[in-house]
Amino acid sequence: MKKVVSIVLNNFKNDSRVLKECISMQQAGYDVRVVALHEAGLLEKETIQNIPVHRIRLKTRGWSKHSFIQIIKYVEFMLRFIKNYRKTDYIHCNGLELLFVSVLLKWLTFGRAKIVYDAHEFETEKSGMKHWEKKVSHVMERTLINQADQVLSVSEGIALEYAKRYNISKPDLVMNCPFFVDVPKRDLFRQRFQIGSDKKIFLYQGGLYRGRGLEMMIHAFRQIQREDVVLVIMGFGELEGMVTQAANTTANIFYHEAVAPDVLLQYTASADIGISFIENICLSYYYCVPNKFFEYAMAGLPILVSNSHELKKFTEYYQCGSVVQEYTVASLLDGIERILQMDLAELSHNSRKMAKIHSWQEQEKILLHAYEGLAL
C-alpha cells in the first residue's frame, strides 16, 4: 500500500479541501496521513474522519514572530518532518511554503518520494502580500516547481497562468467543491430573525474578511429603496465587529454566527439568493472560485457574483445567476434589482445542475487519476 503524507502549515482544524482529498485517497487504497503544526489545546496525534493526523510540536512555537525567528521555526518543522517521514512514497504538498521541505525530502530519498504540489490559490499573488514577498515567492516557485512530479490547481485561470509563467504542463484542475448531496429547502433564518415570507433573503456566507465585498454589501442594503429584501451575513473573521454593528443598526441586515459544517447547508438552503462578491484586489482573488459559490449552488440558490474571471465564467455559462459589472455600491444595487427581475426558479435549477457537474465526487476522479499517473 503506497504511503501518502499530506503536509500543511496550519493546525488542521478547518482545512476542508485537504480532508476531502485524504478521504478520497484513503478510499482508493492509499495509506494516508496529515502532518500539521501543533497548537495549544489540540492533540498531537488524533484521527479525524478516519484520517490519522500528526501535529508536529515545535520547541520554538512560542518564540517571537520576527521574520528571522519564523525561519528558525520553519527549519525545526522541516527537520522533524524529514526525520519522521523519509519512508513515504508521495508527499502531497499543500502550498508554496512547504515546497522546499518537500523537494528536500525528495532529494534525500534519491527521488523515490514523489511530490504532488497542490497550489490552493495563486501562491505568488495572494491578498496582502508585499512587493518583496511576491518577488521572493515567485523566485522560489520558479526554482522548485519543476521538482514536483504533479501540479494541481484550484481554478482554470490559475492553471493556465502557471503553465505560461513556468513553462510547465498545465496543472490538473481539482476545484474545491463540496460533496454533492440533495439539500431540501429550509427556513432557519426566517424563524431566527422573524423575516416575513414576502421578503427575499440575500445570503453572504463565509469568512468576514476584507476583499469579500462585505463593506459594499452593507452600504448597498443601507441605501436600498426596496422593502422586500434583506441581507443575512453569516461567518466569522476580522470584520465581525463591523458586521454586528451594521446588523444592530440596520433593519434589513442580520448577522448569524458561524455554524458547524455538518449543519451549514441547512442554513444555506434557508436563503433565497447567494452573494459571492470577491473583489479584484489580487490575481489570486480574480481567478478564484470560492467553495461557498458551489455550496450556494448545491442548495439551489441563484447567485449574484462580482465581475471576476472565474465567477463570471461559471455564472454566465450555467446561467445560474447574475454578474455585477463594477465594484461599486451603485453597480451592486443595480445587480440586486436585475437578479430579482429574473426567473429565480430557473436560476435555482441551473445552480443545482452546475453543483452536480462540479461536485467533489467528480473532482476526486481527477485527483486519483493524477496519482495513478505517478505510478506509471
Salt bridges, closest charged atoms under 4 A:
GLU21 OE2 - ARG17 NH2 3.51
GLU21 OE1 - HIS92 NE2 3.27
GLU39 OE1 - ARG61 NH2 3.60
GLU44 OE1 - ARG57 NE 3.27
GLU46 OE2 - ARG55 NH1 2.60
GLU76 OE2 - ARG80 NE 2.87
ASP89 OD1 - ARG112 NH1 3.53
GLU97 OE2 - LYS126 NZ 3.18
ASP118 OD1 - ARG17 NH2 2.99
ASP118 OD2 - HIS92 NE2 2.95
ASP118 OD2 - HIS120 NE2 3.73
GLU123 OE1 - LYS126 NZ 3.25
GLU125 OE1 - LYS134 NZ 3.44
GLU125 OE2 - ARG165 NH2 2.91
ASP149 OD2 - LYS106 NZ 3.20
GLU156 OE2 - LYS170 NZ 2.52
ASP187 OD1 - ARG190 NE 3.17
GLU215 OE2 - ARG210 NH1 3.03
ASP228 OD2 - ARG226 NH2 2.75
GLU257 OE1 - ARG192 NH2 3.36
GLU257 OE1 - HIS256 ND1 3.93
ASP272 OD1 - LYS185 NZ 3.85
ASP272 OD2 - ARG190 NH2 2.77
GLU295 OE1 - LYS292 NZ 3.22
GLU310 OE2 - HIS309 ND1 2.76
GLU310 OE1 - LYS313 NZ 3.04
ASP334 OD2 - ARG338 NH1 2.60
GLU337 OE2 - ARG226 NH1 2.81
GLU362 OE2 - LYS365 NZ 3.30
